[in-house]
Amino acid sequence: MNAVLKANERKGTKGSSLRRLRKEGNIPAVVYGKDVQSTPIYFSSTDFLKTIRESGRNGVISLEVGGSKHNVMLTEYQEDYIKNEVIHADFLVVDKDSKVHTTVRIDLVGDSAGVRDGGVLQQPVHEINITGTPGSIPEAIELDITDLKVGENLMVSDIKPENYEINDDESTVIASILPPKVEEEIDSGEEQEPGEPKNAEGRETEANEE
């Protein structure tokens, strides 16, 4: 059974109206779909966070608006990073057989052999774009880096999709183990006795030279 989120239609779309909704603890949003007219809505921020925790970022939610119910997926949301709050959300009406495009988080798991040898783990890509039916969209894709050695990479081609398609280039590097940083030895030239200053050309200066 899908998690349920109750929402209300909203009439005001001006900035002042949106600010008032957020001040009252609500999140303005839009629900849309192939056979559904785009509708501005709002719902409780507390209810939204509870629903997302229950269903997952890519889960199907039962959205109740004005006596109607729609199965929806969260397609996009905006955050206020200073306040750490969601300030807007978009929902797409879906059915179990329709394919949707979405992004999925990539989680690296395991203790890399390369890191144990002193290498540095780098993850330039944290999510990928996929297409699949609502029931086939995973909450996250886990990649095991246990055997990843220094100088080796994990690429999109290393992901083995089950019931979804990956839309990103297979050659995209997701994670790599960089070589350990080695401090370069600076060649100081000939050894110099302490207390013997040198001039700009490297010659020792005479103590009484004027």
Helices and strands as residue ranges (DSSP letters): E 3-9, H 15-23, E 26-33, E 36-44, H 45-55, E 60-65, E 68-80, E 85-93, E 100-109, H 113-116, E 120-122, E 127-132, G 134-136, E 140-144, E 153-155, G 156-158, E 164-166, E 173-178
